[in-house]
Amino acid sequence: DPHRWLAETKWLCEEVKERESNEKKLRCYLLQSREQLKHFTQMKEAEHQSLFKQIKKQEKLLEEVHKEKR
């Protein structure tokens, strides 16, 4: 039956378009999530570096105070 075949074909085309649209949205969301993760990772790394520098300064100050006490 050609009418049934045409209806099924149209339905399948709509189904494919919907799935492609959903896939595109998910890919976009995935890219955004990756960028956010990259950004947060860089921020945390910078924070760790800053804390490490502060610790080094504190250690240096403690050494100087210790030397002065001697």
All heavy atoms as a GROMACS GRO file, in nm:
protein
  615
    1ASP      N    1   0.085  -0.120   0.000
    1ASP     CA    2   0.000   0.000   0.000
    1ASP      C    3   0.089   0.125   0.000
    1ASP      O    4   0.158   0.151   0.099
    1ASP     CB    5  -0.090  -0.005   0.123
    1ASP     CG    6  -0.184   0.114   0.131
    1ASP    OD1    7  -0.209   0.179   0.027
    1ASP    OD2    8  -0.232   0.143   0.242
    2PRO      N    9   0.088   0.203  -0.105
    2PRO     CA   10   0.174   0.321  -0.116
    2PRO      C   11   0.144   0.429  -0.011
    2PRO      O   12   0.236   0.497   0.036
    2PRO     CB   13   0.147   0.376  -0.256
    2PRO     CG   14   0.060   0.279  -0.325
    2PRO     CD   15   0.011   0.180  -0.226
    3HIS      N   16   0.018   0.444   0.026
    3HIS     CA   17  -0.016   0.546   0.126
    3HIS      C   18   0.043   0.512   0.263
    3HIS      O   19   0.094   0.600   0.332
    3HIS     CB   20  -0.169   0.561   0.137
    3HIS     CG   21  -0.232   0.616   0.013
    3HIS    ND1   22  -0.212   0.747  -0.027
    3HIS    CD2   23  -0.312   0.560  -0.082
    3HIS    CE1   24  -0.278   0.767  -0.140
    3HIS    NE2   25  -0.339   0.654  -0.174
    4ARG      N   26   0.035   0.387   0.296
    4ARG     CA   27   0.092   0.342   0.425
    4ARG      C   28   0.244   0.358   0.424
    4ARG      O   29   0.303   0.403   0.520
    4ARG     CB   30   0.052   0.197   0.451
    4ARG     CG   31   0.102   0.148   0.584
    4ARG     CD   32   0.057   0.008   0.612
    4ARG     NE   33   0.118  -0.038   0.735
    4ARG     CZ   34   0.128  -0.163   0.771
    4ARG    NH1   35   0.078  -0.257   0.694
    4ARG    NH2   36   0.186  -0.196   0.884
    5TRP      N   37   0.305   0.319   0.311
    5TRP     CA   38   0.451   0.331   0.298
    5TRP      C   39   0.494   0.477   0.310
    5TRP      O   40   0.591   0.509   0.378
    5TRP     CB   41   0.493   0.273   0.162
    5TRP     CG   42   0.640   0.279   0.139
    5TRP    CD1   43   0.733   0.191   0.183
    5TRP    CD2   44   0.711   0.382   0.069
    5TRP    NE1   45   0.858   0.231   0.145
    5TRP    CE2   46   0.849   0.349   0.074
    5TRP    CE3   47   0.674   0.498   0.002
    5TRP    CZ2   48   0.947   0.426   0.015
    5TRP    CZ3   49   0.771   0.576  -0.056
    5TRP    CH2   50   0.906   0.541  -0.050
    6LEU      N   51   0.420   0.568   0.246
    6LEU     CA   52   0.450   0.710   0.252
    6LEU      C   53   0.435   0.763   0.395
    6LEU      O   54   0.521   0.837   0.444
    6LEU     CB   55   0.357   0.788   0.158
    6LEU     CG   56   0.382   0.938   0.147
    6LEU    CD1   57   0.522   0.966   0.094
    6LEU    CD2   58   0.277   1.003   0.058
    7ALA      N   59   0.330   0.722   0.464
    7ALA     CA   60   0.307   0.766   0.602
    7ALA      C   61   0.419   0.716   0.693
    7ALA      O   62   0.471   0.793   0.776
    7ALA     CB   63   0.171   0.715   0.652
    8GLU      N   64   0.458   0.591   0.676
    8GLU     CA   65   0.566   0.536   0.758
    8GLU      C   66   0.699   0.606   0.729
    8GLU      O   67   0.779   0.633   0.820
    8GLU     CB   68   0.578   0.386   0.735
    8GLU     CG   69   0.469   0.306   0.802
    8GLU     CD   70   0.484   0.156   0.784
    8GLU    OE1   71   0.587   0.111   0.730
    8GLU    OE2   72   0.390   0.084   0.825
    9THR      N   73   0.722   0.636   0.602
    9THR     CA   74   0.845   0.705   0.563
    9THR      C   75   0.850   0.845   0.626
    9THR      O   76   0.953   0.887   0.679
    9THR     CB   77   0.855   0.715   0.409
    9THR    OG1   78   0.850   0.584   0.354
    9THR    CG2   79   0.985   0.782   0.368
   10LYS      N   80   0.738   0.917   0.619
   10LYS     CA   81   0.732   1.050   0.681
   10LYS      C   82   0.756   1.040   0.831
   10LYS      O   83   0.828   1.122   0.889
   10LYS     CB   84   0.596   1.116   0.654
   10LYS     CG   85   0.581   1.168   0.514
   10LYS     CD   86   0.446   1.237   0.498
   10LYS     CE   87   0.431   1.294   0.359
   10LYS     NZ   88   0.299   1.360   0.340
   11TRP      N   89   0.694   0.941   0.893
   11TRP     CA   90   0.710   0.924   1.038
   11TRP      C   91   0.856   0.896   1.072
   11TRP      O   92   0.911   0.954   1.166
   11TRP     CB   93   0.620   0.809   1.086
   11TRP     CG   94   0.634   0.782   1.232
   11TRP    CD1   95   0.579   0.850   1.336
   11TRP    CD2   96   0.715   0.679   1.291
   11TRP    NE1   97   0.618   0.797   1.455
   11TRP    CE2   98   0.701   0.691   1.431
   11TRP    CE3   99   0.795   0.578   1.240
   11TRP    CZ2  100   0.767   0.606   1.519
   11TRP    CZ3  101   0.860   0.494   1.328
   11TRP    CH2  102   0.846   0.508   1.467
   12LEU      N  103   0.919   0.809   0.992
   12LEU     CA  104   1.060   0.778   1.016
   12LEU      C  105   1.148   0.901   0.996
   12LEU      O  106   1.243   0.923   1.073
   12LEU     CB  107   1.106   0.665   0.924
   12LEU     CG  108   1.059   0.524   0.963
   12LEU    CD1  109   1.096   0.425   0.851
   12LEU    CD2  110   1.119   0.481   1.094
   13CYS      N  111   1.119   0.982   0.898
   13CYS     CA  112   1.197   1.104   0.874
   13CYS      C  113   1.185   1.198   0.995
   13CYS      O  114   1.286   1.255   1.039
   13CYS     CB  115   1.148   1.175   0.749
   13CYS     SG  116   1.204   1.098   0.596
   14GLU      N  117   1.066   1.214   1.048
   14GLU     CA  118   1.046   1.298   1.166
   14GLU      C  119   1.121   1.241   1.286
   14GLU      O  120   1.181   1.316   1.364
   14GLU     CB  121   0.896   1.311   1.198
   14GLU     CG  122   0.820   1.396   1.101
   14GLU     CD  123   0.874   1.538   1.090
   14GLU    OE1  124   0.902   1.600   1.196
   14GLU    OE2  125   0.892   1.585   0.977
   15GLU      N  126   1.117   1.110   1.299
   15GLU     CA  127   1.187   1.044   1.410
   15GLU      C  128   1.338   1.070   1.400
   15GLU      O  129   1.402   1.101   1.500
   15GLU     CB  130   1.156   0.893   1.402
   15GLU     CG  131   1.182   0.811   1.522
   15GLU     CD  132   1.099   0.844   1.644
   15GLU    OE1  133   0.986   0.896   1.633
   15GLU    OE2  134   1.152   0.820   1.753
   16VAL      N  135   1.392   1.058   1.280
   16VAL     CA  136   1.535   1.081   1.259
   16VAL      C  137   1.570   1.227   1.288
   16VAL      O  138   1.670   1.256   1.356
   16VAL     CB  139   1.576   1.043   1.114
   16VAL    CG1  140   1.716   1.095   1.081
   16VAL    CG2  141   1.570   0.893   1.096
   17LYS      N  142   1.487   1.321   1.241
   17LYS     CA  143   1.512   1.464   1.267
   17LYS      C  144   1.511   1.493   1.416
   17LYS      O  145   1.597   1.567   1.467
   17LYS     CB  146   1.405   1.550   1.198
   17LYS     CG  147   1.423   1.564   1.049
   17LYS     CD  148   1.312   1.650   0.991
   17LYS     CE  149   1.313   1.648   0.840
   17LYS     NZ  150   1.199   1.722   0.783
   18GLU      N  151   1.415   1.435   1.488
   18GLU     CA  152   1.406   1.456   1.632
   18GLU      C  153   1.529   1.401   1.704
   18GLU      O  154   1.586   1.466   1.792
   18GLU     CB  155   1.279   1.391   1.686
   18GLU     CG  156   1.251   1.424   1.830
   18GLU     CD  157   1.118   1.366   1.879
   18GLU    OE1  158   1.022   1.361   1.801
   18GLU    OE2  159   1.116   1.324   1.996
   19ARG      N  160   1.572   1.283   1.665
   19ARG     CA  161   1.690   1.223   1.727
   19ARG      C  162   1.816   1.304   1.697
   19ARG      O  163   1.901   1.322   1.784
   19ARG     CB  164   1.707   1.078   1.683
   19ARG     CG  165   1.603   0.988   1.746
   19ARG     CD  166   1.622   0.844   1.709
   19ARG     NE  167   1.513   0.764   1.763
   19ARG     CZ  168   1.519   0.636   1.784
   19ARG    NH1  169   1.629   0.570   1.756
   19ARG    NH2  170   1.415   0.571   1.832
   20GLU      N  171   1.827   1.352   1.574
   20GLU     CA  172   1.943   1.434   1.538
   20GLU      C  173   1.944   1.564   1.618
   20GLU      O  174   2.049   1.609   1.664
   20GLU     CB  175   1.944   1.464   1.388
   20GLU     CG  176   1.984   1.346   1.303
   20GLU     CD  177   1.976   1.375   1.153
   20GLU    OE1  178   1.914   1.477   1.112
   20GLU    OE2  179   2.031   1.296   1.076
   21SER      N  180   1.826   1.621   1.636
   21SER     CA  181   1.815   1.744   1.715
   21SER      C  182   1.856   1.719   1.860
   21SER      O  183   1.931   1.798   1.918
   21SER     CB  184   1.671   1.796   1.709
   21SER     OG  185   1.655   1.907   1.793
   22ASN      N  186   1.807   1.610   1.916
   22ASN     CA  187   1.844   1.575   2.054
   22ASN      C  188   1.993   1.549   2.066
   22ASN      O  189   2.056   1.592   2.163
   22ASN     CB  190   1.765   1.453   2.101
   22ASN     CG  191   1.621   1.484   2.131
   22ASN    OD1  192   1.585   1.600   2.153
   22ASN    ND2  193   1.537   1.383   2.131
   23GLU      N  194   2.049   1.480   1.969
   23GLU     CA  195   2.193   1.452   1.972
   23GLU      C  196   2.273   1.582   1.965
   23GLU      O  197   2.371   1.599   2.036
   23GLU     CB  198   2.230   1.361   1.855
   23GLU     CG  199   2.376   1.322   1.854
   23GLU     CD  200   2.414   1.232   1.736
   23GLU    OE1  201   2.324   1.182   1.667
   23GLU    OE2  202   2.534   1.216   1.715
   24LYS      N  203   2.229   1.674   1.881
   24LYS     CA  204   2.297   1.803   1.868
   24LYS      C  205   2.293   1.879   2.001
   24LYS      O  206   2.395   1.934   2.044
   24LYS     CB  207   2.231   1.885   1.758
   24LYS     CG  208   2.304   2.012   1.724
   24LYS     CD  209   2.237   2.083   1.607
   24LYS     CE  210   2.305   2.215   1.576
   24LYS     NZ  211   2.241   2.287   1.467
   25LYS      N  212   2.177   1.880   2.066
   25LYS     CA  213   2.164   1.947   2.196
   25LYS      C  214   2.256   1.882   2.300
   25LYS      O  215   2.322   1.952   2.378
   25LYS     CB  216   2.019   1.941   2.246
   25LYS     CG  217   1.925   2.031   2.172
   25LYS     CD  218   1.782   2.012   2.223
   25LYS     CE  219   1.682   2.081   2.135
   25LYS     NZ  220   1.544   2.050   2.171
   26LEU      N  221   2.260   1.750   2.301
   26LEU     CA  222   2.345   1.679   2.398
   26LEU      C  223   2.492   1.705   2.372
   26LEU      O  224   2.570   1.723   2.466
   26LEU     CB  225   2.316   1.529   2.394
   26LEU     CG  226   2.184   1.485   2.456
   26LEU    CD1  227   2.159   1.337   2.429
   26LEU    CD2  228   2.183   1.511   2.605
   27ARG      N  229   2.532   1.710   2.246
   27ARG     CA  230   2.672   1.740   2.213
   27ARG      C  231   2.709   1.881   2.260
   27ARG      O  232   2.818   1.903   2.313
   27ARG     CB  233   2.697   1.726   2.064
   27ARG     CG  234   2.704   1.582   2.017
   27ARG     CD  235   2.745   1.573   1.870
   27ARG     NE  236   2.737   1.439   1.821
   27ARG     CZ  237   2.830   1.345   1.842
   27ARG    NH1  238   2.937   1.374   1.912
   27ARG    NH2  239   2.816   1.224   1.793
   28CYS      N  240   2.618   1.974   2.238
   28CYS     CA  241   2.641   2.112   2.281
   28CYS      C  242   2.654   2.117   2.433
   28CYS      O  243   2.744   2.183   2.486
   28CYS     CB  244   2.526   2.200   2.234
   28CYS     SG  245   2.550   2.375   2.266
   29TYR      N  246   2.565   2.049   2.502
   29TYR     CA  247   2.570   2.044   2.648
   29TYR      C  248   2.701   1.981   2.696
   29TYR      O  249   2.763   2.029   2.791
   29TYR     CB  250   2.450   1.966   2.701
   29TYR     CG  251   2.446   1.953   2.851
   29TYR    CD1  252   2.418   2.062   2.932
   29TYR    CD2  253   2.474   1.831   2.911
   29TYR    CE1  254   2.417   2.051   3.069
   29TYR    CE2  255   2.472   1.818   3.049
   29TYR     CZ  256   2.444   1.928   3.128
   29TYR     OH  257   2.444   1.916   3.264
   30LEU      N  258   2.744   1.875   2.628
   30LEU     CA  259   2.869   1.808   2.663
   30LEU      C  260   2.988   1.903   2.646
   30LEU      O  261   3.074   1.912   2.734
   30LEU     CB  262   2.888   1.684   2.576
   30LEU     CG  263   3.018   1.607   2.595
   30LEU    CD1  264   3.029   1.551   2.736
   30LEU    CD2  265   3.029   1.496   2.492
   31LEU      N  266   2.990   1.978   2.535
   31LEU     CA  267   3.100   2.073   2.514
   31LEU      C  268   3.101   2.181   2.621
   31LEU      O  269   3.207   2.218   2.672
   31LEU     CB  270   3.087   2.136   2.375
   31LEU     CG  271   3.122   2.045   2.257
   31LEU    CD1  272   3.092   2.116   2.124
   31LEU    CD2  273   3.267   2.003   2.261
   32GLN      N  274   2.983   2.232   2.655
   32GLN     CA  275   2.975   2.334   2.760
   32GLN      C  276   3.024   2.278   2.893
   32GLN      O  277   3.097   2.345   2.966
   32GLN     CB  278   2.831   2.384   2.776
   32GLN     CG  279   2.784   2.472   2.663
   32GLN     CD  280   2.638   2.511   2.677
   32GLN    OE1  281   2.562   2.449   2.751
   32GLN    NE2  282   2.597   2.613   2.604
   33SER      N  283   2.984   2.155   2.923
   33SER     CA  284   3.026   2.093   3.049
   33SER      C  285   3.176   2.073   3.053
   33SER      O  286   3.240   2.095   3.156
   33SER     CB  287   2.955   1.958   3.067
   33SER     OG  288   2.816   1.976   3.076
   34ARG      N  289   3.234   2.031   2.942
   34ARG     CA  290   3.379   2.013   2.934
   34ARG      C  291   3.452   2.146   2.956
   34ARG      O  292   3.553   2.151   3.025
   34ARG     CB  293   3.419   1.954   2.799
   34ARG     CG  294   3.395   1.806   2.789
   34ARG     CD  295   3.443   1.754   2.656
   34ARG     NE  296   3.423   1.610   2.647
   34ARG     CZ  297   3.423   1.544   2.533
   34ARG    NH1  298   3.442   1.607   2.420
   34ARG    NH2  299   3.405   1.413   2.533
   35GLU      N  300   3.400   2.252   2.893
   35GLU     CA  301   3.462   2.384   2.910
   35GLU      C  302   3.453   2.431   3.055
   35GLU      O  303   3.549   2.486   3.108
   35GLU     CB  304   3.397   2.486   2.816
   35GLU     CG  305   3.438   2.472   2.671
   35GLU     CD  306   3.588   2.487   2.650
   35GLU    OE1  307   3.648   2.582   2.704
   35GLU    OE2  308   3.646   2.402   2.580
   36GLN      N  309   3.337   2.408   3.117
   36GLN     CA  310   3.320   2.445   3.258
   36GLN      C  311   3.419   2.369   3.345
   36GLN      O  312   3.483   2.426   3.433
   36GLN     CB  313   3.178   2.414   3.306
   36GLN     CG  314   3.079   2.524   3.279
   36GLN     CD  315   2.944   2.491   3.343
   36GLN    OE1  316   2.907   2.374   3.360
   36GLN    NE2  317   2.871   2.595   3.376
   37LEU      N  318   3.430   2.239   3.320
   37LEU     CA  319   3.521   2.156   3.398
   37LEU      C  320   3.665   2.203   3.381
   37LEU      O  321   3.740   2.214   3.478
   37LEU     CB  322   3.508   2.010   3.355
   37LEU     CG  323   3.591   1.909   3.430
   37LEU    CD1  324   3.558   1.909   3.580
   37LEU    CD2  325   3.570   1.770   3.373
   38LYS      N  326   3.702   2.236   3.258
   38LYS     CA  327   3.836   2.286   3.229
   38LYS      C  328   3.860   2.417   3.305
   38LYS      O  329   3.965   2.435   3.367
   38LYS     CB  330   3.848   2.309   3.078
   38LYS     CG  331   3.985   2.347   3.029
   38LYS     CD  332   3.980   2.353   2.876
   38LYS     CE  333   4.097   2.427   2.819
   38LYS     NZ  334   4.086   2.440   2.673
   39HIS      N  335   3.761   2.505   3.302
   39HIS     CA  336   3.773   2.634   3.371
   39HIS      C  337   3.788   2.614   3.522
   39HIS      O  338   3.875   2.674   3.585
   39HIS     CB  339   3.650   2.720   3.340
   39HIS     CG  340   3.645   2.848   3.415
   39HIS    ND1  341   3.729   2.954   3.387
   39HIS    CD2  342   3.566   2.889   3.516
   39HIS    CE1  343   3.702   3.053   3.469
   39HIS    NE2  344   3.603   3.018   3.548
   40PHE      N  345   3.702   2.529   3.580
   40PHE     CA  346   3.709   2.504   3.725
   40PHE      C  347   3.841   2.439   3.764
   40PHE      O  348   3.899   2.470   3.868
   40PHE     CB  349   3.592   2.418   3.772
   40PHE     CG  350   3.459   2.488   3.768
   40PHE    CD1  351   3.345   2.423   3.725
   40PHE    CD2  352   3.447   2.621   3.809
   40PHE    CE1  353   3.222   2.487   3.722
   40PHE    CE2  354   3.325   2.686   3.806
   40PHE     CZ  355   3.212   2.620   3.762
   41THR      N  356   3.890   2.350   3.680
   41THR     CA  357   4.018   2.284   3.706
   41THR      C  358   4.131   2.387   3.706
   41THR      O  359   4.218   2.384   3.794
   41THR     CB  360   4.045   2.175   3.600
   41THR    OG1  361   3.937   2.081   3.603
   41THR    CG2  362   4.175   2.102   3.627
   42GLN      N  363   4.127   2.479   3.609
   42GLN     CA  364   4.230   2.583   3.603
   42GLN      C  365   4.222   2.674   3.726
   42GLN      O  366   4.324   2.713   3.782
   42GLN     CB  367   4.214   2.666   3.475
   42GLN     CG  368   4.256   2.592   3.350
   42GLN     CD  369   4.221   2.665   3.223
   42GLN    OE1  370   4.143   2.760   3.224
   42GLN    NE2  371   4.277   2.622   3.111
   43MET      N  372   4.099   2.707   3.768
   43MET     CA  373   4.083   2.791   3.886
   43MET      C  374   4.138   2.722   4.010
   43MET      O  375   4.206   2.783   4.092
   43MET     CB  376   3.934   2.826   3.907
   43MET     CG  377   3.883   2.932   3.814
   43MET     SD  378   3.705   2.965   3.832
   43MET     CE  379   3.682   2.978   4.006
   44LYS      N  380   4.108   2.594   4.024
   44LYS     CA  381   4.158   2.518   4.140
   44LYS      C  382   4.309   2.509   4.138
   44LYS      O  383   4.375   2.520   4.241
   44LYS     CB  384   4.097   2.377   4.144
   44LYS     CG  385   3.959   2.371   4.201
   44LYS     CD  386   3.964   2.403   4.348
   44LYS     CE  387   3.828   2.413   4.409
   44LYS     NZ  388   3.831   2.471   4.544
   45GLU      N  389   4.365   2.488   4.021
   45GLU     CA  390   4.511   2.480   4.008
   45GLU      C  391   4.574   2.613   4.050
   45GLU      O  392   4.674   2.615   4.123
   45GLU     CB  393   4.550   2.444   3.864
   45GLU     CG  394   4.698   2.427   3.842
   45GLU     CD  395   4.759   2.314   3.923
   45GLU    OE1  396   4.690   2.213   3.949
   45GLU    OE2  397   4.877   2.327   3.961
   46ALA      N  398   4.516   2.723   4.004
   46ALA     CA  399   4.567   2.856   4.042
   46ALA      C  400   4.556   2.877   4.193
   46ALA      O  401   4.647   2.931   4.256
   46ALA     CB  402   4.490   2.965   3.966
   47GLU      N  403   4.444   2.831   4.249
   47GLU     CA  404   4.424   2.843   4.394
   47GLU      C  405   4.530   2.762   4.470
   47GLU      O  406   4.588   2.810   4.568
   47GLU     CB  407   4.284   2.795   4.431
   47GLU     CG  408   4.246   2.814   4.575
   47GLU     CD  409   4.106   2.765   4.608
   47GLU    OE1  410   4.030   2.730   4.515
   47GLU    OE2  411   4.075   2.759   4.727
   48HIS      N  412   4.557   2.641   4.424
   48HIS     CA  413   4.658   2.558   4.487
   48HIS      C  414   4.797   2.622   4.479
   48HIS      O  415   4.872   2.620   4.576
   48HIS     CB  416   4.662   2.419   4.423
   48HIS     CG  417   4.545   2.334   4.459
   48HIS    ND1  418   4.500   2.233   4.379
   48HIS    CD2  419   4.464   2.334   4.567
   48HIS    CE1  420   4.395   2.174   4.435
   48HIS    NE2  421   4.371   2.235   4.549
   49GLN      N  422   4.827   2.680   4.362
   49GLN     CA  423   4.956   2.747   4.347
   49GLN      C  424   4.970   2.865   4.444
   49GLN      O  425   5.074   2.884   4.506
   49GLN     CB  426   4.974   2.797   4.202
   49GLN     CG  427   4.994   2.686   4.101
   49GLN     CD  428   5.122   2.608   4.124
   49GLN    OE1  429   5.223   2.663   4.166
   49GLN    NE2  430   5.118   2.478   4.097
   50SER      N  431   4.861   2.940   4.458
   50SER     CA  432   4.861   3.053   4.549
   50SER      C  433   4.882   3.008   4.693
   50SER      O  434   4.962   3.066   4.768
   50SER     CB  435   4.729   3.129   4.536
   50SER     OG  436   4.722   3.231   4.631
   51LEU      N  437   4.811   2.903   4.732
   51LEU     CA  438   4.825   2.850   4.868
   51LEU      C  439   4.966   2.797   4.892
   51LEU      O  440   5.023   2.816   4.999
   51LEU     CB  441   4.721   2.740   4.894
   51LEU     CG  442   4.576   2.788   4.906
   51LEU    CD1  443   4.481   2.669   4.909
   51LEU    CD2  444   4.557   2.874   5.029
   52PHE      N  445   5.022   2.731   4.791
   52PHE     CA  446   5.157   2.678   4.803
   52PHE      C  447   5.257   2.792   4.824
   52PHE      O  448   5.346   2.783   4.910
   52PHE     CB  449   5.192   2.598   4.676
   52PHE     CG  450   5.323   2.527   4.685
   52PHE    CD1  451   5.338   2.416   4.765
   52PHE    CD2  452   5.432   2.572   4.611
   52PHE    CE1  453   5.460   2.350   4.773
   52PHE    CE2  454   5.554   2.507   4.618
   52PHE     CZ  455   5.567   2.396   4.700
   53LYS      N  456   5.239   2.903   4.750
   53LYS     CA  457   5.327   3.019   4.767
   53LYS      C  458   5.313   3.077   4.907
   53LYS      O  459   5.413   3.116   4.970
   53LYS     CB  460   5.294   3.126   4.663
   53LYS     CG  461   5.345   3.094   4.525
   53LYS     CD  462   5.307   3.204   4.426
   53LYS     CE  463   5.350   3.168   4.285
   53LYS     NZ  464   5.307   3.270   4.188
   54GLN      N  465   5.189   3.084   4.957
   54GLN     CA  466   5.167   3.136   5.092
   54GLN      C  467   5.236   3.048   5.196
   54GLN      O  468   5.297   3.099   5.292
   54GLN     CB  469   5.017   3.146   5.122
   54GLN     CG  470   4.946   3.258   5.051
   54GLN     CD  471   4.797   3.260   5.082
   54GLN    OE1  472   4.748   3.188   5.168
   54GLN    NE2  473   4.724   3.344   5.009
   55ILE      N  474   5.226   2.918   5.178
   55ILE     CA  475   5.291   2.825   5.271
   55ILE      C  476   5.443   2.846   5.269
   55ILE      O  477   5.508   2.849   5.374
   55ILE     CB  478   5.254   2.679   5.238
   55ILE    CG1  479   5.108   2.653   5.274
   55ILE    CG2  480   5.345   2.580   5.310
   55ILE    CD1  481   5.053   2.520   5.224
   56LYS      N  482   5.498   2.860   5.149
   56LYS     CA  483   5.643   2.883   5.138
   56LYS      C  484   5.684   3.011   5.209
   56LYS      O  485   5.786   3.016   5.278
   56LYS     CB  486   5.687   2.887   4.991
   56LYS     CG  487   5.688   2.752   4.924
   56LYS     CD  488   5.798   2.669   4.984
   56LYS     CE  489   5.802   2.531   4.927
   56LYS     NZ  490   5.895   2.444   4.998
   57LYS      N  491   5.603   3.118   5.194
   57LYS     CA  492   5.634   3.245   5.262
   57LYS      C  493   5.629   3.226   5.413
   57LYS      O  494   5.715   3.277   5.486
   57LYS     CB  495   5.533   3.353   5.221
   57LYS     CG  496   5.558   3.411   5.085
   57LYS     CD  497   5.454   3.520   5.056
   57LYS     CE  498   5.469   3.572   4.914
   57LYS     NZ  499   5.365   3.672   4.882
   58GLN      N  500   5.528   3.154   5.461
   58GLN     CA  501   5.515   3.130   5.605
   58GLN      C  502   5.634   3.049   5.657
   58GLN      O  503   5.686   3.078   5.765
   58GLN     CB  504   5.384   3.054   5.635
   58GLN     CG  505   5.258   3.135   5.612
   58GLN     CD  506   5.242   3.248   5.711
   58GLN    OE1  507   5.282   3.237   5.826
   58GLN    NE2  508   5.184   3.357   5.666
   59GLU      N  509   5.676   2.950   5.580
   59GLU     CA  510   5.792   2.870   5.621
   59GLU      C  511   5.917   2.958   5.630
   59GLU      O  512   5.996   2.946   5.724
   59GLU     CB  513   5.816   2.755   5.522
   59GLU     CG  514   5.716   2.642   5.534
   59GLU     CD  515   5.737   2.534   5.428
   59GLU    OE1  516   5.809   2.558   5.328
   59GLU    OE2  517   5.679   2.426   5.446
   60LYS      N  518   5.933   3.046   5.533
   60LYS     CA  519   6.049   3.135   5.532
   60LYS      C  520   6.046   3.228   5.655
   60LYS      O  521   6.148   3.247   5.721
   60LYS     CB  522   6.048   3.217   5.403
   60LYS     CG  523   6.182   3.267   5.361
   60LYS     CD  524   6.173   3.325   5.221
   60LYS     CE  525   6.312   3.347   5.165
   60LYS     NZ  526   6.308   3.399   5.029
   61LEU      N  527   5.928   3.282   5.683
   61LEU     CA  528   5.914   3.369   5.799
   61LEU      C  529   5.945   3.294   5.928
   61LEU      O  530   6.013   3.346   6.018
   61LEU     CB  531   5.773   3.428   5.806
   61LEU     CG  532   5.741   3.542   5.709
   61LEU    CD1  533   5.592   3.575   5.714
   61LEU    CD2  534   5.824   3.665   5.743
   62LEU      N  535   5.896   3.172   5.939
   62LEU     CA  536   5.923   3.091   6.058
   62LEU      C  537   6.072   3.064   6.074
   62LEU      O  538   6.126   3.069   6.185
   62LEU     CB  539   5.847   2.959   6.052
   62LEU     CG  540   5.698   2.964   6.089
   62LEU    CD1  541   5.632   2.829   6.059
   62LEU    CD2  542   5.681   2.999   6.235
   63GLU      N  543   6.138   3.035   5.963
   63GLU     CA  544   6.283   3.013   5.969
   63GLU      C  545   6.356   3.138   6.016
   63GLU      O  546   6.446   3.130   6.099
   63GLU     CB  547   6.335   2.972   5.831
   63GLU     CG  548   6.313   2.828   5.796
   63GLU     CD  549   6.369   2.793   5.658
   63GLU    OE1  550   6.462   2.864   5.610
   63GLU    OE2  551   6.320   2.695   5.600
   64GLU      N  552   6.315   3.254   5.966
   64GLU     CA  553   6.378   3.380   6.005
   64GLU      C  554   6.355   3.407   6.154
   64GLU      O  555   6.448   3.448   6.224
   64GLU     CB  556   6.323   3.495   5.921
   64GLU     CG  557   6.371   3.492   5.776
   64GLU     CD  558   6.305   3.598   5.690
   64GLU    OE1  559   6.233   3.684   5.742
   64GLU    OE2  560   6.323   3.590   5.567
   65VAL      N  561   6.233   3.385   6.201
   65VAL     CA  562   6.203   3.407   6.342
   65VAL      C  563   6.286   3.311   6.427
   65VAL      O  564   6.341   3.347   6.531
   65VAL     CB  565   6.051   3.390   6.369
   65VAL    CG1  566   6.022   3.382   6.518
   65VAL    CG2  567   5.973   3.503   6.306
   66HIS      N  568   6.294   3.187   6.383
   66HIS     CA  569   6.372   3.086   6.455
   66HIS      C  570   6.520   3.124   6.464
   66HIS      O  571   6.584   3.110   6.567
   66HIS     CB  572   6.353   2.950   6.388
   66HIS     CG  573   6.408   2.836   6.467
   66HIS    ND1  574   6.353   2.796   6.587
   66HIS    CD2  575   6.514   2.754   6.444
   66HIS    CE1  576   6.424   2.695   6.634
   66HIS    NE2  577   6.522   2.666   6.548
   67LYS      N  578   6.574   3.175   6.352
   67LYS     CA  579   6.715   3.219   6.350
   67LYS      C  580   6.736   3.337   6.445
   67LYS      O  581   6.838   3.345   6.512
   67LYS     CB  582   6.756   3.257   6.209
   67LYS     CG  583   6.781   3.140   6.119
   67LYS     CD  584   6.822   3.186   5.979
   67LYS     CE  585   6.838   3.068   5.887
   67LYS     NZ  586   6.871   3.112   5.749
   68GLU      N  587   6.640   3.430   6.445
   68GLU     CA  588   6.652   3.547   6.533
   68GLU      C  589   6.650   3.509   6.680
   68GLU      O  590   6.714   3.572   6.761
   68GLU     CB  591   6.540   3.647   6.503
   68GLU     CG  592   6.558   3.723   6.372
   68GLU     CD  593   6.442   3.817   6.343
   68GLU    OE1  594   6.356   3.840   6.431
   68GLU    OE2  595   6.436   3.869   6.230
   69LYS      N  596   6.574   3.405   6.713
   69LYS     CA  597   6.567   3.362   6.852
   69LYS      C  598   6.698   3.301   6.898
   69LYS      O  599   6.731   3.304   7.015
   69LYS     CB  600   6.452   3.261   6.872
   69LYS     CG  601   6.316   3.326   6.876
   69LYS     CD  602   6.210   3.223   6.910
   69LYS     CE  603   6.076   3.290   6.926
   69LYS     NZ  604   5.970   3.193   6.963
   70ARG      N  605   6.773   3.245   6.807
   70ARG     CA  606   6.902   3.183   6.843
   70ARG      C  607   7.001   3.287   6.868
   70ARG      O  608   7.058   3.352   6.918
   70ARG     CB  609   6.954   3.096   6.729
   70ARG     CG  610   6.877   2.968   6.714
   70ARG     CD  611   6.940   2.885   6.603
   70ARG     NE  612   6.860   2.765   6.579
   70ARG     CZ  613   6.886   2.681   6.484
   70ARG    NH1  614   6.988   2.698   6.404
   70ARG    NH2  615   6.812   2.574   6.469
   0.00000   0.00000   0.00000
